[in-house]
Amino acid sequence: MRLFKVHAVLMVLVLLTASSCMSYDATNYTYYESEWCVVQGKGSQMALVTDDKVILKPSESLDSMRFKAGDRYRVVYIPLGNQGTYSTVSGAKQVQVTNFQPVLVEDVLQRTQFNGLVADPVWMNTDPFFGGGYLNFDFQFYSTETGIKHSIHLLQDSLVNRKLYVRFGHDANGDAKGKTSSALASFPISSLKHASEADSMIVTMKEVYLYQSYRFALKDTL
């Protein structure tokens, strides 16, 4: 079971929740963009690859002690144009990154092989979406922000009438209700079983007062 530590993210200038979007700050005539990315390379050649396969080269080198190849983030950045050529990052888009939001990445688990709990509520900041080979979630949950570790899972349940049922679940690990915290999670679609036998996917989750569901057509998606 993979755990993550509760943390709050404050974005003073702009709140971006979609897979890729743009915002304009009229006070200083600056455009901000947001992308879900994976870290690529190492050292001075470290860059960010978006879900649309665009390479972003931060104007300041990433700290190799903090950022590792394969780590996933949602970043907010200011585009600086297609400037410069890099020996292993040719044609990269140079950007000034203003915010990194870590993304929890975990394989889809089979419900029959899962012995944990996923009974605590979540609610979505935006609808789940496919991107970069993942099913992605931008969500909130209750926490006291005292360092208690929560766990998040995507459980594959059953395949019925060519509909694949999965559940997005949260275990607060006994943490009491307090403030709301935001988090991001991505699940590789390659870890789904028997997806080729399904025409659609039904994602269910427990919200505060009800159960919510989202339906996805799988044709041309997986």
Secondary structure by P-SEA (a helix, b strand, c coil): cbbbbbbbbbbcccccccccccccccccbbbbbbbbcccccccccbbbbccccbbbbbcccccccccccccccbbbbbbcccccccccccbbbbbbccbbbbbbbbcccccccccccccbbbbbcccccccccccccccccccccccbbbbbbbbbccccccbbbbbbccccccccccbbbbbbbbbccccccccccccbbbbbbbcccbbbbbbbbccccc
